[in-house]
């Protein structure tokens, strides 16, 4: 039935949005690789490209890197530490992603990883460190009680063509916000995300939201609807600042 197909497509897209938001909020993930026919799990730092594809900066000397060079099939477990406000990690959303890890030489992807993990600048240029991009094939989303579903690879990726319009001007937008609109960035963190402290900076923007950082603390602010052009991004950022000013300061 056409109506059933439309409903199924809507649910698939909703699950994709939820999965991408979890990936974009995450700084780290558990990486599982194939070690002599057995699963080998390790902890890795992650960022993501504009289309939400996970990025990892890995040392050639690490065992998990040797594993994925022999077999690029990997699994990543993302756990939402901020979601739900529960102390029990098993009560919070999580996503197990299945895909392939491929070497990535794209300088913009590398810049996004470095912005998410500034400390990586100390070793990112070493000859034995390499950036990898994970091509998602499917994922298992556990979003809450009774909300468990598989998400296909297409729904896990924000359309690359649509995401491309913000990739080139991203650095300029981020620089402009941090230089000329630092007050708005502070309002995003304090009043829209409930984060305290001074010194919040924007580190990235993509069609689905913005990334913020203060020291070692990171935060994610999602857009209400996808933003596909620099002008639409400006309008969305202005609207978020206006919404933040209307909210009372915490404390």
KELUM-461795 format. One record per atom (N, C-alpha, C): x, y, z; residue in three letters. Coordinates in steps of 0.1 Angstrom, whole numbers, padded with zeros to 4 digits, always signed. Atoms other than C-alpha are relative to their C-alpha. Last residue first. Example, Ala and Ser with C-alpha at 12.3 -4.5 7.8 and 13.67 -1.06 7.14 Angstrom:
2
-0009-0011+0000ser/+0137-0011+0071ser/-0008+0011+0008ser/+0009-0012+0000ala/+0123-0045+0078ala/+0009+0012+0000ala/
//
This chain:
251
-0006-0003-0013unk/+0210+0300+0382unk/-0004+0014+0005unk/+0001+0010-0011unk/+0202+0297+0345unk/+0007+0005+0013unk/-0012+0006-0004unk/+0197+0328+0324unk/-0001-0010+0011unk/-0007-0005-0011unk/+0162+0333+0312unk/+0013-0007+0003unk/+0000+0009-0012unk/+0153+0323+0277unk/+0007+0006+0011unk/+0013+0000-0006unk/+0144+0350+0252unk/-0001-0009+0012unk/+0001-0012-0008unk/+0181+0357+0244unk/-0014+0000+0007unk/-0008+0000-0012unk/+0186+0321+0234unk/-0003+0012+0009unk/+0007+0009-0009unk/+0157+0322+0209unk/+0007-0001+0013unk/+0012-0007-0005unk/+0172+0353+0193unk/-0007-0009+0010unk/-0004-0010-0009unk/+0206+0336+0191unk/-0012+0008+0006unk/-0004+0007-0013unk/+0191+0305+0176unk/+0004+0010+0010unk/+0012+0005-0007unk/+0173+0326+0150unk/+0003-0006+0013unk/+0007-0012-0005unk/+0205+0344+0140unk/-0012-0004+0008unk/-0008-0005-0012unk/+0223+0311+0137unk/-0006+0012+0006unk/+0002+0010-0011unk/+0195+0297+0115unk/+0008+0005+0012unk/+0013-0002-0006unk/+0195+0328+0093unk/-0003-0009+0012unk/+0000-0013-0007unk/+0233+0326+0088unk/-0014+0003+0007unk/-0008+0002-0013unk/+0231+0289+0080unk/+0000+0013+0008unk/+0009+0007-0009unk/+0203+0296+0054unk/+0007-0002+0014unk/+0010-0009-0004unk/+0226+0321+0038unk/-0010-0006+0010unk/-0005-0010-0009unk/+0255+0297+0038unk/-0010+0010+0005unk/-0008-0010+0007unk/+0233+0270+0021unk/+0006+0010+0011unk/-0007+0005+0012unk/+0218+0237+0031unk/+0008+0010-0007unk/-0005-0012+0005unk/+0205+0240+0067unk/+0009-0003-0012unk/-0012-0001+0006unk/+0184+0210+0078unk/+0003+0014-0007unk/+0002+0006+0014unk/+0155+0216+0101unk/+0014+0002-0007unk/+0014+0005+0000unk/+0153+0224+0139unk/-0003-0007-0014unk/+0010-0008+0006unk/+0191+0227+0140unk/-0014-0006-0001unk/+0006+0004+0012unk/+0210+0206+0165unk/-0009+0011-0006unk/+0013-0007+0001unk/+0233+0221+0191unk/-0006-0003-0013unk/+0006+0000+0013unk/+0262+0198+0201unk/-0013+0007+0001unk/+0015+0000+0000unk/+0285+0202+0231unk/-0005+0001-0015unk/+0006-0003+0012unk/+0322+0196+0239unk/-0016-0001+0001unk/+0014+0003+0000unk/+0342+0198+0271unk/-0006+0004-0014unk/+0002+0014+0005unk/+0380+0195+0269unk/-0015-0003-0001unk/-0010+0009-0005unk/+0385+0233+0270unk/-0002-0014-0005unk/-0006-0008-0011unk/+0352+0248+0260unk/+0010-0009+0007unk/-0010+0005-0009unk/+0339+0234+0227unk/+0004+0010+0010unk/-0006-0009-0009unk/+0309+0238+0204unk/+0010-0007+0009unk/-0008+0006-0011unk/+0296+0219+0174unk/+0007+0011+0008unk/-0013-0006-0003unk/+0268+0232+0152unk/+0007-0007+0012unk/-0002-0006-0013unk/+0237+0216+0136unk/+0014+0006+0001unk/+0009+0004-0010unk/+0222+0195+0109unk/+0003+0006+0014unk/+0014-0003+0003unk/+0236+0209+0077unk/-0010-0003+0012unk/+0004+0009+0011unk/+0271+0211+0091unk/-0015+0002-0002unk/+0014-0001+0004unk/+0289+0236+0114unk/-0003-0010-0012unk/+0005+0006+0013unk/+0321+0232+0133unk/-0015+0003-0002unk/-0011+0007+0007unk/+0343+0244+0162unk/-0004-0006-0014unk/+0005+0009+0010unk/+0322+0271+0178unk/+0011-0007-0007unk/-0002-0004+0014unk/+0337+0285+0209unk/-0007-0010-0009unk/+0005+0009+0010unk/+0328+0285+0246unk/+0003+0005-0014unk/-0010+0005+0009unk/+0351+0305+0268unk/-0005-0010-0010unk/-0003-0009+0011unk/+0330+0311+0299unk/+0010-0007-0010unk/-0014-0003+0002unk/+0314+0285+0321unk/+0002+0009-0012unk/-0005-0012-0007unk/+0280+0268+0322unk/+0014+0002-0004unk/-0014+0002-0004unk/+0262+0245+0298unk/+0006+0013+0006unk/-0001+0001-0015unk/+0224+0245+0298unk/+0014-0003+0004unk/-0005+0013-0004unk/+0222+0237+0261unk/+0002-0002+0015unk/+0006+0011+0008unk/+0200+0265+0248unk/+0005-0014+0004unk/+0015+0000-0001unk/+0207+0291+0275unk/-0007-0011-0008unk/+0006-0002-0013unk/+0244+0286+0284unk/-0015-0002+0000unk/-0004+0009-0010unk/+0259+0271+0253unk/-0008+0001+0013unk/+0004+0013+0005unk/+0239+0290+0226unk/+0003-0011+0012unk/+0014+0001-0003unk/+0243+0322+0247unk/-0005-0014-0005unk/+0001+0002-0015unk/+0281+0318+0247unk/-0015-0002+0003unk/-0005+0013-0003unk/+0280+0314+0209unk/-0001-0003+0015unk/+0010+0009+0004unk/+0259+0345+0206unk/+0004-0014+0002unk/+0011-0001-0009unk/+0283+0365+0226unk/-0011-0009-0003unk/-0003+0009-0011unk/+0312+0353+0205unk/-0011+0000+0010unk/+0013+0003-0007unk/+0296+0369+0175unk/+0002-0010+0011unk/+0010-0011+0000unk/+0324+0388+0157unk/-0013-0003+0008unk/-0007-0014+0000unk/+0355+0366+0162unk/-0010+0011+0003unk/-0008-0001-0012unk/+0340+0331+0172unk/+0006+0014+0001unk/+0007+0002-0012unk/+0311+0334+0148unk/+0009+0002+0012unk/+0008-0012-0001unk/+0332+0348+0119unk/-0008-0001+0013unk/-0008-0011-0004unk/+0358+0321+0124unk/-0008+0012+0002unk/-0005+0003-0014unk/+0332+0293+0123unk/+0008+0012+0005unk/+0012-0002-0009unk/+0315+0308+0092unk/+0004-0002+0015unk/+0003-0014+0000unk/+0349+0311+0074unk/-0012+0003+0010unk/-0010-0006-0008unk/+0359+0275+0083unk/-0003+0015+0001unk/+0001+0003-0014unk/+0326+0262+0071unk/+0010+0007+0008unk/+0000-0012-0009unk/+0326+0281+0038unk/+0000-0003+0015unk/-0010-0010+0004unk/+0338+0251+0017unk/-0001+0012+0009unk/-0013+0005-0003unk/+0318+0223+0035unk/+0011+0011-0003unk/-0005-0006-0012unk/+0285+0242+0037unk/+0015-0004+0003unk/+0001-0014+0000unk/+0273+0235+0002unk/+0006+0007+0012unk/-0012-0006+0006unk/+0286+0199+0002unk/+0000+0016+0001unk/-0009-0005-0011unk/+0260+0187+0027unk/+0011+0008-0006unk/+0007-0011-0008unk/+0232+0186+0001unk/+0010+0005+0010unk/+0002-0012+0009unk/+0254+0167-0024unk/-0006+0011+0008unk/-0013-0007+0002unk/+0266+0143+0003unk/-0002+0012-0008unk/-0003-0001+0014unk/+0230+0134+0014unk/+0013+0008-0003unk/+0006-0011+0005unk/+0231+0129+0052unk/+0005+0002-0015unk/-0008-0010+0006unk/+0242+0094+0058unk/-0009+0012-0004unk/-0011-0005-0010unk/+0227+0070+0083unk/+0008+0011-0006unk/+0006-0009-0010unk/+0195+0067+0062unk/+0010+0005+0010unk/+0004-0012+0006unk/+0214+0053+0033unk/-0006+0010+0010unk/-0011-0009+0002unk/+0232+0028+0055unk/-0004+0013-0007unk/-0008+0004+0012unk/+0201+0012+0068unk/+0010+0011-0003unk/+0000-0012+0009unk/+0189+0017+0104unk/+0009-0003-0012unk/-0012-0001+0009unk/+0180-0013+0125unk/-0002+0012-0009unk/+0003+0003+0014unk/+0155-0008+0153unk/+0013+0000-0008unk/-0012+0007+0005unk/+0151-0006+0190unk/-0003-0003-0014unk/-0004-0008+0012unk/+0126+0018+0206unk/+0013-0005-0005unk/+0009+0003+0011unk/+0108-0005+0231unk/+0003+0008-0013unk/+0008+0012-0002unk/+0126+0011+0260unk/-0010-0002-0011unk/+0007+0000-0013unk/+0150+0037+0247unk/-0009-0013+0000unk/+0004-0014-0004unk/+0169+0047+0216unk/-0007+0001+0013unk/+0008+0002-0012unk/+0187+0014+0209unk/-0002+0014+0006unk/+0003-0011-0009unk/+0198+0018+0173unk/-0008-0004+0012unk/+0011+0004-0009unk/+0214-0010+0153unk/-0001+0011+0011unk/-0003-0002-0015unk/+0234+0003+0124unk/-0012-0005+0008unk/+0012+0001-0007unk/+0238-0004+0086unk/+0004+0003+0015unk/+0008+0009+0008unk/+0264+0000+0059unk/-0014-0002+0007unk/+0010+0008-0008unk/+0283+0030+0072unk/-0009-0008-0009unk/+0012+0000+0009unk/+0314+0041+0053unk/-0010-0009+0007unk/+0008+0013+0000unk/+0339+0048+0080unk/-0012+0002-0009unk/+0014-0004+0001unk/+0365+0075+0072unk/-0008-0013+0000unk/+0009+0010+0006unk/+0401+0069+0083unk/-0015+0005+0001unk/+0014-0002-0002unk/+0428+0095+0090unk/-0008-0010-0007unk/+0008-0001+0012unk/+0463+0083+0092unk/-0014+0002+0004unk/+0014-0002-0004unk/+0491+0085+0118unk/-0008+0003-0013unk/+0007+0013-0004unk/+0525+0069+0112unk/-0014+0003+0005unk/+0001+0009+0012unk/+0540+0098+0091unk/-0008-0012+0004unk/-0010+0011-0001unk/+0533+0123+0120unk/-0003-0010-0012unk/-0009-0001+0012unk/+0512+0153+0109unk/+0010-0011+0000unk/+0007+0003+0013unk/+0483+0144+0132unk/+0009+0000-0012unk/-0005+0012+0007unk/+0506+0141+0162unk/-0006-0003-0013unk/-0014+0003-0004unk/+0504+0174+0181unk/+0006-0012-0007unk/-0009-0007+0009unk/+0473+0185+0161unk/+0015-0003+0004unk/-0005+0009+0011unk/+0454+0157+0178unk/+0010+0007-0009unk/-0012+0006-0004unk/+0451+0179+0209unk/+0006-0009-0010unk/-0012-0009+0002unk/+0426+0200+0191unk/+0013-0006+0004unk/-0011+0005-0009unk/+0401+0171+0189unk/+0012+0008-0002unk/+0007+0008-0010unk/+0368+0183+0173unk/+0010-0004+0011unk/+0009-0009-0007unk/+0386+0210+0153unk/-0007-0007+0012unk/-0009-0008-0008unk/+0413+0185+0143unk/-0008+0010+0009unk/-0005+0009-0011unk/+0387+0160+0131unk/+0008+0009+0010unk/+0012+0003-0009unk/+0369+0187+0111unk/+0005-0008+0012unk/+0002-0012-0008unk/+0403+0198+0096unk/-0012-0001+0010unk/-0011-0001-0011unk/+0411+0163+0086unk/-0002+0012+0008unk/+0003+0010-0010unk/+0377+0160+0068unk/+0010+0000+0011unk/+0011-0006-0007unk/+0385+0193+0050unk/-0005-0010+0011unk/-0004-0010-0010unk/+0419+0180+0040unk/-0011+0006+0009unk/+0007-0013+0002unk/+0405+0149+0023unk/+0004+0010+0011unk/-0010-0010+0002unk/+0431+0121+0025unk/-0006+0014-0002unk/+0006-0012+0004unk/+0408+0094+0040unk/+0011+0011-0001unk/-0009-0012-0002unk/+0419+0058+0045unk/-0006+0012-0007unk/-0008-0002+0011unk/+0388+0035+0045unk/+0009+0012+0002unk/-0009-0012-0003unk/+0370+0019+0074unk/+0009+0001-0012unk/-0014+0002+0004unk/+0341-0003+0064unk/+0008+0012+0002unk/-0004-0006+0012unk/+0307-0005+0081unk/+0014-0004-0004unk/-0008+0009+0007unk/+0286-0016+0110unk/+0004+0006-0014unk/-0001-0002+0014unk/+0273+0009+0135unk/+0009-0011-0006unk/-0011+0009+0005unk/+0262+0000+0170unk/+0000+0001-0015unk/+0000+0004+0014unk/+0242+0029+0184unk/+0012-0009-0004unk/-0013+0005+0005unk/+0234+0039+0219unk/-0003-0005-0014unk/-0001+0005+0014unk/+0207+0058+0238unk/+0013-0005-0005unk/-0002-0010+0009unk/+0208+0059+0276unk/+0001-0005-0015unk/+0013-0007+0002unk/+0193+0036+0301unk/+0001+0011-0010unk/+0009+0008+0008unk/+0222+0012+0298unk/-0013+0006-0002unk/-0004-0001+0015unk/+0246+0039+0309unk/-0010-0008-0008unk/-0003+0014+0005unk/+0227+0041+0343unk/+0003+0001-0015unk/-0013+0004-0005unk/+0230+0077+0357unk/+0004-0014-0006unk/+0000+0012-0009unk/+0201+0088+0335unk/+0015-0003+0004unk/-0002-0004-0013unk/+0198+0124+0321unk/+0001-0012+0010unk/+0009+0006-0009unk/+0182+0112+0289unk/+0002+0004+0015unk/+0014+0002+0002unk/+0211+0118+0266unk/-0008-0006+0011unk/+0008-0012-0004unk/+0244+0133+0276unk/-0015-0003+0000unk/-0002-0003-0014unk/+0265+0101+0277unk/-0009+0012+0005unk/+0004-0014-0002unk/+0251+0089+0244unk/+0001+0003+0015unk/+0008-0001-0011unk/+0270+0057+0236unk/-0003+0015+0004unk/+0002-0013-0005unk/+0284+0051+0202unk/-0010+0000+0011unk/+0011-0002-0010unk/+0296+0016+0194unk/+0001+0014+0005unk/-0002-0011-0010unk/+0316+0013+0162unk/-0012+0001+0009unk/+0012-0004-0007unk/+0319-0019+0141unk/+0004+0011+0010unk/-0001-0004-0014unk/+0345-0026+0115unk/-0014+0002+0006unk/+0013+0000-0007unk/+0351-0043+0082unk/+0001+0003+0015unk/+0006-0014-0003unk/+0383-0031+0067unk/-0013+0000+0007unk/+0014+0002+0002unk/+0400-0066+0071unk/-0007+0014+0003unk/+0002+0014+0005unk/+0438-0068+0068unk/-0015-0002-0003unk/-0007+0001+0013unk/+0442-0030+0071unk/-0002-0014-0006unk/+0009-0005+0011unk/+0415-0031+0097unk/+0007+0001-0013unk/+0011+0008+0002unk/+0435-0054+0120unk/-0009+0005-0012unk/-0004+0012+0007unk/+0467-0036+0116unk/-0011-0009-0003unk/-0003-0004+0014unk/+0449-0004+0126unk/+0005-0011-0009unk/+0013-0001+0008unk/+0433-0021+0156unk/+0003+0005-0014unk/+0005+0013+0005unk/+0468-0032+0167unk/-0013+0001-0008unk/+0011+0006-0008unk/+0481+0003+0168unk/-0005-0013-0006unk/-0006+0009-0010unk/+0514+0011+0151unk/-0010-0007+0009unk/-0003+0012+0008unk/+0498+0027+0120unk/+0005-0011+0010unk/-0014+0003+0001unk/+0483+0052+0145unk/+0002-0013-0008unk/-0006+0012-0006unk/+0447+0061+0140unk/+0015-0001-0003unk/-0014-0002+0002unk/+0427+0093+0134unk/+0008-0011+0007unk/-0010+0005-0011unk/+0391+0083+0132unk/+0014+0003-0005unk/-0014-0002+0003unk/+0362+0099+0112unk/+0008-0005+0012unk/-0010-0001-0011unk/+0325+0088+0113unk/+0014+0001-0005unk/-0009+0011+0000unk/+0303+0097+0083unk/+0011+0001+0011unk/+0001+0008-0013unk/+0278+0123+0095unk/+0008-0013-0001unk/+0011+0009+0002unk/+0274+0139+0060unk/-0002-0010+0011unk/+0013-0008+0001unk/+0295+0169+0071unk/-0012-0009-0002unk/+0000-0008+0011unk/+0323+0145+0083unk/-0014+0007-0001unk/+0007+0004+0012unk/+0324+0131+0117unk/+0000+0010-0011unk/+0007-0012+0004unk/+0346+0131+0148unk/-0009-0005-0012unk/+0008-0002+0013unk/+0359+0102+0167unk/-0005+0014-0002unk/+0006-0013+0002unk/+0385+0093+0193unk/-0007+0001-0013unk/-0006-0009+0010unk/+0391+0056+0197unk/-0007+0014+0001unk/+0007-0014-0001unk/+0385+0030+0224unk/+0008+0009-0009unk/-0009-0011-0005unk/+0394-0006+0216unk/-0008+0013+0000unk/+0006-0013-0003unk/+0376-0039+0209unk/+0010+0010+0006unk/-0009-0007-0009unk/+0390-0070+0192unk/-0005+0014+0002unk/+0002-0015-0002unk/+0365-0094+0177unk/+0010+0006+0010unk/+0008-0003-0012unk/+0380-0128+0168unk/-0002+0015+0001unk/+0012+0007+0000unk/+0391-0142+0134unk/-0009+0002+0012unk/-0001+0015+0002unk/+0427-0134+0137unk/-0013-0007+0002unk/-0014+0004-0004unk/+0419-0099+0151unk/+0001-0015-0001unk/-0002+0015+0001unk/+0389-0085+0133unk/+0014-0003+0003unk/-0006+0005+0013unk/+0380-0050+0144unk/+0003-0015+0001unk/-0002+0015+0001unk/+0357-0035+0170unk/+0006-0003-0013unk/-0002+0006+0014unk/+0359+0002+0178unk/+0003-0015+0001unk/-0007+0013-0001unk/+0344+0016+0210unk/+0001-0005-0014unk/+0008+0011+0002unk/+0335+0053+0204unk/+0008-0013+0002unk/-0007+0013-0001unk/+0347+0087+0213unk/-0010-0011-0003unk/-0014-0002+0001unk/+0337+0123+0208unk/+0009-0012-0001unk/-0010+0009-0006unk/+0300+0117+0202unk/+0015+0005-0003unk/-0003-0004-0013unk/+0274+0143+0195unk/+0012-0007+0006unk/-0005-0013+0001unk/+0275+0138+0157unk/+0003+0006+0015unk/-0014+0000+0006unk/+0271+0101+0160unk/+0006+0014+0001unk/-0008+0007-0010unk/+0240+0105+0183unk/+0015-0001-0005unk/-0002-0009-0011unk/+0225+0131+0160unk/+0009-0006+0011unk/-0010-0010+0004unk/+0231+0108+0130unk/+0003+0010+0012unk/-0013+0007+0000unk/+0212+0079+0147unk/+0011+0011-0003unk/-0003+0003-0013unk/+0182+0101+0155unk/+0014-0006+0001unk/-0003-0012-0006unk/+0181+0115+0120unk/+0005-0002+0014unk/-0012-0005+0006unk/+0183+0081+0105unk/+0004+0013+0007unk/-0011+0008-0007unk/+0156+0068+0128unk/+0014+0004-0005unk/+0000-0004-0014unk/+0133+0096+0116unk/+0011-0007+0008unk/-0006-0013-0001unk/+0142+0088+0080unk/+0002+0005+0014unk/-0014+0002+0003unk/+0134+0052+0084unk/+0007+0013+0001unk/-0006+0006-0012unk/+0101+0061+0101unk/+0015-0003-0002unk/-0001-0011-0010unk/+0092+0084+0073unk/+0006-0005+0012unk/-0011-0009+0004unk/+0100+0057+0047unk/+0002+0011+0010unk/-0013+0007-0002unk/+0079+0032+0065unk/+0011+0009-0003unk/-0002+0001-0015unk/+0050+0056+0067unk/+0013-0007+0003unk/-0004-0013-0004unk/+0053+0063+0029unk/+0003+0001+0015unk/-0013-0002+0004unk/+0053+0026+0022unk/+0005+0014+0004unk/-0009+0008-0009unk/+0023+0020+0043unk/+0014+0003-0004unk/+0000-0006-0014unk/+0004+0048+0026unk/+0009-0007+0009unk/-0008-0012+0001unk/+0013+0035-0009unk/+0002+0007+0014unk/+0008-0012+0000unk/+0000+0000+0000unk/+0009+0013+0000unk/
//
